Amino acid sequence: MRGVRRAILAVCFGVAGAIMLRLVGGTATVPERGGWRELEGPDLR
């Protein structure tokens, strides 16, 4: 039973740590190159 409690506690600490990193990690940056671009041309309208 002690091992189950330790496993649950470890999972809780892991989840709490992941949430903290997610919240404090900063904002996402938009890539400056690559990605999708709008196609142009008479046959695409």
HUGI-V681724 format. One line per field, one symbol per residue. ss: DSSP state (h for helix, s for strand, l for the rest). Layout:
ss: ???
This chain:
ss: lhhhhhhhhhhhhhhhhhhhhhhhlllllllllllllllllhhhl
